[in-house]
């Protein structure tokens, strides 16, 4: 592994990381990283965290602080659980199963608002937050880090961070507007249900499994062969492998 890392350092010395990131070779990985990082926000998590008090109040919870406390206990507990099980299950299994559960919980939130059910509101919100902590919450960054080589981690991380903040901005600014009675009102969360379904479909068909695989094995999923050179190739003319 150390030898492979040293070989990668030699091969990428002097390479423009930004040009490599946007090249044809890493185009699919870049799209996957951007989609997963945007999914972390456009799934609606910050609509829940920012506006949970108003959601609980609309569902008939007399003291929203009680609902918020329960949800935060669930979130803290699931974060600890996630730390223990992340490497025991496949990435795709966690993403597909728990993001589907998030979509179901989102429907539960909508129903709780329509029928003014405090108990359903707290249960559905807790289920949603718990499922987030076991799926796209940590997995967006884990998978993005695993599909790129070391020399592109900083650049791909910057693009991913931009996607999360853009998604955060869109949710934070527009959710209060679309959740008003003269707009979508109690049905506003259907937007997040649609996003979650779209992301689940994308992950199922596009995102490869990365758990317990070497970097070369992951790259083969993108039809990229290992670039480590043999000793006899040392004198061969260098070609830019990131040329589009």
BAFI-3210 file (N, C-alpha, C; in Angstrom, 3 decimals, decimal comma, padded with zeros to 6 digits):
// residues 244
n [1|2|3|4|5|6|7|8|9|10|11|12|13|14|15|16|17|18|19|20|21|22|23|24|25|26|27|28|29|30|31|32|33|34|35|36|37|38|39|40|41|42|43|44|45|46|47|48|49|50|51|52|53|54|55|56|57|58|59|60|61|62|63|64|65|66|67|68|69|70|71|72|73|74|75|76|77|78|79|80|81|82|83|84|85|86|87|88|89|90|91|92|93|94|95|96|97|98|99|100|101|102|103|104|105|106|107|108|109|110|111|112|113|114|115|116|117|118|119|120|121|122|123|124|125|126|127|128|129|130|131|132|133|134|135|136|137|138|139|140|141|142|143|144|145|146|147|148|149|150|151|152|153|154|155|156|157|158|159|160|161|162|163|164|165|166|167|168|169|170|171|172|173|174|175|176|177|178|179|180|181|182|183|184|185|186|187|188|189|190|191|192|193|194|195|196|197|198|199|200|201|202|203|204|205|206|207|208|209|210|211|212|213|214|215|216|217|218|219|220|221|222|223|224|225|226|227|228|229|230|231|232|233|234|235|236|237|238|239|240|241|242|243|244]
n.u [000,828|001,943|003,918|002,321|001,109|003,348|004,034|001,808|002,154|004,462|003,483|001,578|002,877|003,342|001,015|-001,925|-004,307|-006,965|-007,538|-007,351|-009,449|-011,738|-011,542|-012,185|-011,592|-012,182|-014,772|-017,247|-016,935|-016,826|-019,405|-020,902|-019,926|-020,795|-023,576|-024,151|-023,269|-024,940|-027,312|-027,205|-028,197|-030,461|-032,202|-033,750|-033,020|-032,222|-034,486|-036,000|-034,370|-034,005|-036,643|-038,137|-039,532|-041,723|-042,914|-043,654|-045,407|-047,405|-048,386|-049,673|-048,271|-047,973|-045,831|-043,157|-040,503|-040,226|-040,559|-038,329|-036,261|-036,513|-036,003|-033,349|-032,068|-032,433|-030,943|-028,307|-027,907|-028,088|-025,921|-023,810|-024,360|-024,007|-021,256|-020,334|-021,302|-020,762|-018,659|-019,418|-021,423|-022,456|-021,875|-023,785|-025,993|-026,677|-027,176|-029,284|-031,324|-031,832|-032,254|-034,541|-036,176|-036,139|-037,673|-040,154|-040,589|-040,784|-043,214|-044,766|-044,422|-045,803|-048,414|-048,853|-049,039|-051,317|-053,354|-053,038|-051,452|-049,716|-048,107|-047,476|-046,083|-043,731|-042,665|-042,305|-040,538|-038,351|-037,682|-036,973|-034,696|-033,004|-032,628|-031,315|-028,865|-027,736|-027,265|-027,160|-026,119|-023,443|-022,434|-022,221|-019,800|-018,020|-018,180|-017,541|-014,903|-013,735|-013,858|-012,140|-008,679|-005,847|-004,570|-006,573|-008,347|-008,566|-009,477|-011,830|-013,203|-013,604|-015,374|-017,502|-018,180|-019,056|-021,374|-022,936|-023,365|-024,712|-027,043|-027,943|-028,455|-030,555|-032,602|-032,898|-033,731|-035,969|-037,789|-039,454|-041,120|-042,443|-043,829|-045,893|-049,403|-050,562|-049,090|-047,523|-048,016|-048,954|-048,128|-045,555|-043,327|-043,413|-041,778|-039,234|-039,581|-039,752|-037,167|-035,656|-036,500|-035,550|-032,795|-032,318|-032,820|-030,769|-028,474|-028,804|-028,455|-026,085|-024,032|-021,193|-020,320|-018,198|-017,198|-014,791|-012,994|-010,063|-008,335|-007,680|-009,463|-011,872|-011,548|-011,635|-014,329|-015,084|-014,100|-011,391|-008,108|-005,435|-002,748|-000,140|003,239|005,525|008,960|010,396|009,111|009,913|011,431|009,806|008,010|006,154|002,644|-000,242|-002,558|-004,975|-006,039|-008,744]
n.v [-001,208|001,220|001,442|001,697|004,140|005,825|005,510|006,682|009,324|009,968|009,720|011,712|014,030|017,392|017,507|019,221|019,537|020,481|020,454|017,723|016,814|017,717|016,375|013,906|011,415|011,389|012,218|010,892|010,153|012,694|013,665|011,850|012,479|015,171|014,866|013,226|014,866|017,081|015,799|015,378|017,695|018,462|016,454|017,298|017,553|019,864|021,398|020,083|020,322|023,112|024,084|022,521|023,123|024,693|022,807|020,809|022,326|022,929|020,402|019,981|019,657|020,625|021,676|022,387|022,100|019,714|017,822|018,529|017,888|015,093|014,358|015,243|013,612|011,162|011,673|012,019|009,484|007,826|008,726|007,732|005,022|004,788|005,197|002,787|000,845|001,486|000,324|-002,274|-002,867|-002,756|000,125|000,897|-000,576|000,626|003,265|002,968|001,600|003,149|005,723|005,292|004,757|007,304|008,683|007,458|008,227|010,967|011,148|010,370|012,614|014,517|013,461|013,657|016,398|016,923|015,607|016,561|015,242|014,887|012,801|011,140|013,026|013,515|010,908|010,301|012,328|011,771|009,228|009,922|011,603|009,803|007,863|009,433|009,878|007,417|007,060|009,030|011,177|010,659|009,137|010,536|011,944|009,866|008,053|009,794|010,431|007,955|007,334|008,926|009,558|010,123|012,596|014,176|014,627|017,024|018,898|017,698|017,593|020,307|020,984|019,333|020,447|022,958|022,174|021,185|023,516|025,138|023,620|023,727|026,463|026,766|025,184|026,404|028,981|028,726|026,829|027,932|029,547|027,834|026,268|027,734|028,517|029,558|028,426|025,350|024,444|022,130|020,077|020,459|018,883|016,900|017,568|016,933|014,215|013,496|014,230|012,422|009,929|010,186|010,349|007,823|006,165|007,066|006,329|003,556|002,822|004,077|004,598|002,900|000,026|000,600|-000,276|-002,011|-002,359|-002,070|000,864|000,549|-001,467|-000,123|001,834|000,261|-000,156|002,086|001,683|002,233|001,450|000,335|002,630|002,236|002,053|-000,274|-001,138|-001,252|000,547|003,041|004,767|005,372|007,633|010,189|010,462|012,471|011,296|012,379|013,777|015,003]
n.w [000,000|000,805|-001,127|-003,397|-002,856|-002,914|-005,568|-006,771|-005,961|-007,413|-010,019|-010,164|-009,757|-010,420|-011,869|-012,786|-010,464|-010,531|-013,260|-013,681|-012,050|-013,388|-015,725|-018,317|-017,302|-014,554|-014,494|-013,996|-011,307|-010,181|-010,698|-009,162|-006,580|-006,336|-006,520|-004,276|-002,164|-002,472|-002,008|000,689|001,790|000,252|000,786|002,800|005,460|006,869|006,770|008,593|010,924|011,190|011,268|012,973|015,321|014,459|012,814|014,644|016,228|014,370|014,018|016,337|018,713|021,968|023,437|021,736|022,464|023,795|021,749|020,174|021,927|022,130|019,457|019,172|021,009|019,753|017,432|018,466|019,585|017,297|015,834|017,347|017,065|014,307|014,081|014,994|013,250|010,591|009,048|009,006|007,315|003,866|001,846|-000,103|000,744|003,209|002,341|000,416|001,855|004,219|003,198|001,754|003,916|005,029|003,137|003,550|006,214|005,808|004,476|006,614|008,265|006,764|006,874|009,625|009,907|008,417|009,799|012,277|014,345|017,178|018,290|016,071|014,586|016,116|016,205|013,451|012,687|014,364|013,353|010,764|011,176|012,500|010,473|008,604|009,900|009,664|007,031|004,347|005,731|007,043|004,919|002,499|002,512|003,061|000,858|-001,242|-000,571|-000,971|-003,681|-005,071|-005,933|-003,711|-004,325|-005,265|-003,251|-001,697|-003,589|-004,618|-002,233|-001,777|-003,855|-003,130|-000,636|-001,476|-002,846|-000,724|000,776|-001,045|-001,360|001,303|001,517|-000,368|000,759|003,294|002,596|000,867|001,922|004,071|002,532|000,668|002,412|003,373|003,826|001,518|-000,430|-000,931|001,587|004,063|002,470|001,676|002,227|000,366|-001,711|-000,766|-000,486|-003,174|-004,027|-002,472|-003,481|-006,095|-005,582|-004,438|-006,636|-008,331|-006,824|-006,786|-009,484|-010,319|-008,369|-007,257|-005,178|-002,441|-000,056|001,889|-000,202|-002,237|-003,483|-006,195|-006,935|-006,657|-008,626|-010,907|-011,111|-012,385|-014,840|-014,985|-015,262|-013,091|-012,676|-012,002|-012,785|-014,359|-013,657|-016,020|-017,530|-016,843|-018,404|-020,439|-022,611|-021,032|-020,721|-020,492|-018,359|-017,715|-019,722|-021,526]
ca.u [000,000|002,854|004,550|001,317|000,949|004,541|003,930|000,802|002,778|005,354|002,692|000,759|003,728|003,249|-000,290|-002,903|-005,374|-008,276|-007,726|-007,603|-010,769|-012,787|-011,240|-013,082|-011,233|-012,838|-016,059|-018,319|-016,713|-017,188|-020,870|-021,368|-019,612|-021,663|-024,951|-024,250|-023,132|-026,170|-028,369|-027,102|-029,006|-031,744|-033,104|-034,645|-032,614|-032,190|-035,869|-036,400|-033,598|-034,255|-038,050|-038,822|-040,476|-042,957|-043,528|-044,314|-046,526|-048,474|-048,950|-050,424|-047,434|-048,175|-044,521|-042,211|-039,202|-040,236|-040,290|-036,942|-035,388|-036,584|-035,323|-031,908|-031,592|-032,367|-029,821|-027,058|-027,808|-027,837|-024,545|-022,963|-024,606|-023,384|-019,809|-020,037|-021,754|-020,460|-017,797|-019,954|-022,413|-022,080|-022,287|-025,030|-027,075|-027,078|-027,748|-030,568|-032,348|-032,206|-032,818|-035,931|-036,859|-036,314|-038,815|-041,358|-040,760|-041,239|-044,659|-045,338|-044,457|-046,905|-049,677|-049,007|-049,481|-052,680|-054,323|-052,655|-051,114|-048,438|-047,299|-046,957|-045,117|-042,463|-042,150|-041,850|-039,353|-037,262|-037,314|-036,300|-033,367|-032,211|-032,264|-030,313|-027,575|-027,218|-027,158|-026,523|-025,399|-022,009|-022,021|-021,885|-018,362|-017,265|-018,113|-016,801|-013,486|-013,242|-013,846|-011,102|-007,315|-005,415|-004,186|-007,779|-009,243|-008,806|-010,272|-013,173|-013,839|-014,035|-016,584|-018,560|-018,592|-019,851|-022,694|-023,715|-023,774|-025,748|-028,260|-028,354|-029,022|-031,841|-033,593|-033,118|-034,409|-037,232|-038,759|-040,493|-042,055|-043,295|-044,636|-046,991|-050,729|-050,883|-048,226|-047,760|-048,520|-048,590|-047,602|-044,229|-042,331|-043,436|-040,600|-038,117|-039,878|-039,371|-035,702|-035,146|-036,750|-034,607|-031,450|-032,258|-032,693|-029,418|-027,515|-028,992|-027,959|-024,836|-022,980|-020,667|-019,989|-016,805|-016,800|-013,834|-012,317|-008,877|-008,586|-007,640|-010,717|-012,920|-011,345|-012,087|-015,776|-015,231|-013,351|-010,060|-007,113|-004,360|-001,752|001,198|004,139|006,586|010,283|010,836|008,396|010,367|011,977|008,810|007,513|004,987|001,432|-001,161|-003,705|-006,215|-006,480|-010,121]
ca.v [000,000|002,365|001,527|002,215|005,566|006,510|005,498|007,685|010,633|010,190|009,861|012,931|015,196|018,395|017,456|020,210|018,767|020,943|019,930|016,288|016,612|017,974|015,637|012,793|010,256|011,455|012,909|010,154|010,289|014,062|013,741|011,109|013,271|016,348|014,431|012,762|015,999|017,876|014,993|015,543|018,845|018,506|015,440|018,017|017,462|021,166|021,853|019,481|020,848|024,549|024,439|021,449|023,690|025,069|021,565|020,194|023,185|022,748|019,058|019,942|019,459|021,815|022,228|021,891|021,783|018,282|017,134|018,793|017,120|013,687|014,228|015,401|012,389|010,163|012,010|011,711|008,027|007,234|009,062|006,757|003,735|004,846|005,045|001,380|-000,091|001,951|-000,605|-003,631|-003,026|-002,152|001,526|000,962|-001,116|001,659|004,402|002,632|001,224|004,212|006,858|004,897|004,973|008,754|009,064|007,002|009,099|012,269|011,001|010,385|014,009|015,164|012,965|014,217|017,787|016,938|015,128|017,183|014,171|015,173|011,589|010,760|014,047|013,271|009,608|010,382|013,188|011,009|008,186|010,596|012,046|008,605|007,270|010,326|009,660|006,105|006,957|010,095|012,084|010,366|008,429|011,447|012,228|008,615|007,546|010,767|010,269|006,648|007,179|009,776|009,322|011,036|013,932|014,939|014,713|018,418|019,561|017,116|018,022|021,697|020,954|018,743|021,442|023,960|021,586|021,121|024,864|025,586|022,918|024,296|027,786|026,608|024,691|027,404|030,168|028,479|026,002|028,728|030,074|026,791|025,632|028,617|028,033|029,977|027,666|023,915|024,228|020,869|019,133|020,914|017,816|016,027|017,911|016,142|012,822|013,351|014,245|011,177|008,855|010,394|010,000|006,366|005,617|007,401|005,488|002,160|002,583|004,765|004,591|001,554|-000,329|000,942|-000,821|-003,119|-002,492|-001,237|001,961|000,019|-002,194|000,888|002,478|-000,656|000,059|003,208|001,281|002,827|000,461|000,872|003,353|002,020|001,672|-001,229|-000,522|-001,138|001,653|004,293|005,658|005,603|009,017|010,392|011,001|013,002|010,378|013,089|014,536|014,636]
ca.w [000,000|000,857|-002,439|-004,333|-002,570|-003,416|-007,022|-007,135|-005,774|-008,549|-011,240|-010,140|-009,507|-011,466|-012,534|-012,335|-009,820|-010,990|-014,615|-013,542|-011,449|-014,378|-016,946|-018,636|-016,481|-013,244|-014,644|-013,319|-009,867|-009,802|-010,690|-007,985|-005,393|-006,284|-006,250|-002,895|-001,237|-002,551|-001,386|002,138|002,173|-000,454|001,342|003,698|006,860|007,539|006,949|009,869|012,048|011,325|011,470|013,698|016,297|013,759|012,344|015,801|016,629|013,382|014,198|017,584|019,902|022,804|023,787|020,731|023,057|024,109|020,487|019,787|022,823|021,719|018,164|019,373|021,673|018,687|016,557|019,160|019,708|015,985|015,448|018,033|016,414|012,985|014,243|015,264|012,206|009,247|008,319|009,096|006,256|002,597|001,705|-000,869|001,569|004,162|001,617|-000,210|002,832|005,149|002,465|001,512|005,194|005,159|002,299|004,254|007,380|005,308|004,265|007,961|008,721|006,040|007,440|010,976|009,757|007,883|010,795|013,561|015,286|017,845|018,462|014,758|014,195|016,815|015,781|012,061|012,650|014,964|012,401|009,650|011,613|012,749|009,186|008,010|010,577|009,278|005,575|003,571|006,622|006,989|003,714|001,402|002,562|003,029|-000,511|-002,042|-000,274|-001,416|-005,138|-005,639|-005,453|-002,648|-004,772|-005,606|-002,096|-001,305|-004,620|-004,626|-000,990|-001,949|-004,686|-002,313|000,359|-002,193|-003,118|000,517|001,182|-001,984|-000,953|002,586|001,225|-001,051|001,721|004,334|002,068|000,173|002,640|004,736|001,538|000,086|003,463|003,753|003,433|000,155|-001,333|-000,755|002,938|004,716|001,485|001,252|002,357|-000,806|-002,516|-000,255|-000,838|-004,583|-004,075|-001,897|-004,449|-007,202|-005,118|-004,280|-007,995|-008,794|-006,100|-007,203|-010,834|-010,666|-007,340|-007,018|-003,804|-002,129|001,243|001,941|-001,487|-002,425|-004,415|-007,558|-007,163|-006,844|-009,922|-011,954|-011,239|-013,319|-016,042|-014,936|-014,874|-012,247|-013,473|-011,472|-013,864|-014,092|-013,677|-017,403|-018,174|-016,255|-019,415|-021,488|-022,632|-020,178|-021,316|-019,486|-018,287|-017,397|-020,890|-021,878]
c.u [000,864|003,513|003,592|001,116|002,135|004,517|002,925|001,372|003,683|004,560|001,943|001,580|003,659|001,933|-001,211|-004,117|-006,755|-008,567|-008,033|-009,012|-011,884|-012,531|-012,224|-012,840|-011,996|-014,214|-017,179|-018,177|-017,129|-018,702|-021,431|-021,125|-020,532|-023,100|-025,106|-024,166|-024,351|-027,325|-028,374|-027,964|-030,391|-032,677|-034,060|-034,228|-032,640|-033,560|-036,399|-035,689|-033,866|-035,678|-038,828|-039,845|-041,797|-043,678|-044,290|-045,538|-047,706|-049,151|-049,677|-049,613|-047,503|-046,864|-043,479|-040,848|-039,099|-039,910|-038,852|-035,966|-035,348|-035,809|-033,811|-031,300|-031,448|-031,158|-028,489|-026,839|-027,446|-026,448|-023,573|-023,122|-023,908|-021,880|-019,412|-020,336|-021,344|-019,666|-018,273|-020,982|-021,905|-022,624|-023,645|-026,212|-027,591|-027,747|-029,145|-031,657|-032,789|-032,683|-034,252|-036,760|-037,083|-037,511|-040,130|-041,643|-041,246|-042,736|-045,376|-045,436|-045,614|-048,248|-049,919|-049,478|-050,932|-053,716|-054,049|-052,399|-049,753|-047,529|-046,670|-045,889|-043,747|-041,841|-041,570|-040,585|-038,143|-036,760|-036,529|-034,866|-032,457|-031,736|-031,219|-028,932|-026,943|-027,022|-026,425|-025,768|-023,906|-021,550|-021,647|-020,386|-017,529|-017,085|-017,321|-015,305|-012,911|-013,141|-012,793|-009,726|-006,905|-005,172|-005,382|-008,723|-009,565|-009,720|-011,696|-013,930|-014,351|-015,318|-017,758|-019,091|-019,445|-021,268|-023,555|-024,201|-024,820|-027,079|-028,822|-029,023|-030,418|-032,934|-033,932|-033,924|-035,818|-038,237|-039,815|-041,544|-042,996|-044,170|-045,771|-048,312|-051,091|-049,966|-048,534|-048,281|-048,023|-048,004|-046,175|-043,190|-042,373|-042,273|-039,408|-038,330|-039,441|-037,856|-035,136|-035,343|-035,768|-033,189|-031,296|-032,086|-031,286|-028,382|-027,598|-028,324|-026,549|-023,713|-022,490|-020,453|-018,507|-016,310|-015,852|-013,183|-011,079|-009,207|-008,602|-008,917|-011,870|-012,792|-011,767|-013,597|-016,072|-014,467|-012,004|-009,088|-006,054|-003,272|-000,342|002,098|005,092|007,920|010,742|010,183|008,907|010,800|010,984|008,329|006,243|003,835|000,524|-002,392|-005,014|-006,716|-007,862|-010,218]
c.v [001,260|002,564|002,109|003,708|006,351|006,576|006,543|009,087|010,961|010,481|011,185|014,183|016,152|018,407|018,517|019,466|019,183|020,436|018,441|016,019|016,758|017,253|014,488|011,605|010,223|012,119|012,206|010,254|011,669|014,217|013,034|011,907|014,466|015,958|014,009|013,915|016,914|017,132|015,144|016,697|018,826|017,365|016,063|018,033|018,817|021,823|021,313|020,152|022,337|024,838|023,357|021,992|024,052|023,836|020,898|020,998|022,998|021,393|018,906|019,657|020,728|022,476|021,655|021,529|020,305|017,468|017,305|017,994|015,654|013,461|014,331|014,222|011,273|010,422|011,644|010,203|007,382|007,569|008,067|005,369|003,685|004,626|003,586|000,470|000,301|000,938|-002,048|-003,917|-002,358|-000,729|001,616|000,452|-000,065|002,828|004,077|002,353|002,404|005,483|006,555|005,104|006,462|009,231|008,661|007,886|010,484|012,250|011,005|011,786|014,747|014,748|013,559|015,665|017,847|016,550|015,691|016,129|014,445|013,949|011,163|011,742|013,782|011,955|009,668|011,222|012,473|009,915|008,770|010,965|010,845|007,952|008,116|010,052|008,327|005,976|008,143|011,083|011,839|009,821|009,343|011,679|010,961|008,119|008,497|010,636|008,983|006,515|008,034|009,380|010,398|012,453|014,789|015,126|016,158|019,113|019,017|017,485|019,448|021,768|020,390|019,711|022,528|023,439|021,530|022,499|025,449|024,922|023,455|025,651|027,657|026,154|025,754|028,597|029,844|027,635|026,842|029,254|028,993|026,107|026,528|028,091|028,411|029,327|026,174|023,573|022,929|019,834|019,475|019,797|016,821|016,334|017,071|014,652|012,556|013,326|012,922|009,997|008,955|009,994|008,492|005,693|005,854|006,490|004,043|001,883|003,116|004,567|003,165|001,287|-000,050|000,306|-002,003|-003,394|-001,615|-000,140|001,451|-000,741|-001,228|001,536|001,579|-000,563|001,194|002,948|001,974|001,766|001,110|001,490|003,147|001,447|000,587|-000,514|-000,301|000,027|003,006|005,284|005,962|007,039|009,136|010,970|011,474|012,110|011,072|013,921|014,063|014,326]
c.w [000,000|-000,492|-003,473|-004,133|-003,110|-004,933|-007,497|-007,014|-006,951|-009,815|-011,303|-009,878|-010,693|-012,211|-011,939|-011,785|-010,308|-012,397|-014,571|-013,032|-012,473|-015,705|-017,137|-017,715|-015,165|-013,299|-013,882|-011,807|-009,379|-009,723|-009,463|-006,715|-005,237|-005,941|-004,795|-001,904|-001,287|-001,890|000,124|002,632|001,536|-000,061|002,351|005,153|007,560|007,611|008,269|011,034|012,273|011,798|012,216|014,692|015,637|013,222|013,485|016,233|015,678|013,520|015,523|018,829|020,743|023,201|022,823|021,307|023,417|022,856|020,050|020,639|022,416|020,422|018,327|020,115|020,641|017,796|017,200|019,262|018,379|015,455|016,078|017,412|015,057|013,069|014,444|014,074|010,788|008,436|008,387|008,010|004,985|002,517|000,996|-000,051|002,539|003,457|001,095|000,821|003,689|004,441|002,040|002,774|005,450|004,346|002,966|005,460|006,966|005,030|005,608|008,532|008,059|006,634|008,822|010,931|009,293|008,927|012,183|014,642|015,924|017,939|017,137|014,296|014,813|016,353|014,366|011,945|013,244|014,039|011,235|010,029|011,872|011,465|008,473|008,592|010,206|007,772|004,970|004,449|006,607|005,640|002,553|001,350|002,495|001,602|-001,396|-001,806|-000,833|-002,928|-005,821|-005,119|-004,450|-003,144|-005,186|-004,424|-001,721|-002,303|-004,678|-003,359|-001,076|-002,775|-003,892|-001,272|-000,278|-002,441|-001,859|000,933|000,241|-001,629|000,346|002,391|000,608|-000,091|002,751|003,863|001,572|000,952|003,366|003,763|001,024|001,136|003,955|003,195|002,007|-000,881|-001,155|000,629|003,552|003,765|001,043|001,284|001,200|-001,745|-002,076|-000,514|-002,278|-004,736|-003,577|-002,847|-005,610|-006,799|-004,946|-005,645|-008,536|-008,140|-006,580|-008,549|-011,094|-009,651|-007,090|-005,536|-003,557|-000,835|001,078|000,587|-001,514|-003,426|-005,852|-007,894|-007,398|-008,210|-011,077|-012,159|-012,216|-014,619|-016,137|-014,444|-013,991|-013,110|-012,969|-012,563|-013,414|-014,186|-015,100|-018,123|-017,723|-017,323|-020,523|-021,445|-021,819|-020,984|-020,211|-019,427|-018,025|-018,575|-021,285|-023,355]
res [x|x|x|x|x|x|x|x|x|x|x|x|x|x|x|x|x|x|x|x|x|x|x|x|x|x|x|x|x|x|x|x|x|x|x|x|x|x|x|x|x|x|x|x|x|x|x|x|x|x|x|x|x|x|x|x|x|x|x|x|x|x|x|x|x|x|x|x|x|x|x|x|x|x|x|x|x|x|x|x|x|x|x|x|x|x|x|x|x|x|x|x|x|x|x|x|x|x|x|x|x|x|x|x|x|x|x|x|x|x|x|x|x|x|x|x|x|x|x|x|x|x|x|x|x|x|x|x|x|x|x|x|x|x|x|x|x|x|x|x|x|x|x|x|x|x|x|x|x|x|x|x|x|x|x|x|x|x|x|x|x|x|x|x|x|x|x|x|x|x|x|x|x|x|x|x|x|x|x|x|x|x|x|x|x|x|x|x|x|x|x|x|x|x|x|x|x|x|x|x|x|x|x|x|x|x|x|x|x|x|x|x|x|x|x|x|x|x|x|x|x|x|x|x|x|x|x|x|x|x|x|x|x|x|x|x|x|x|x|x|x|x|x|x]
***
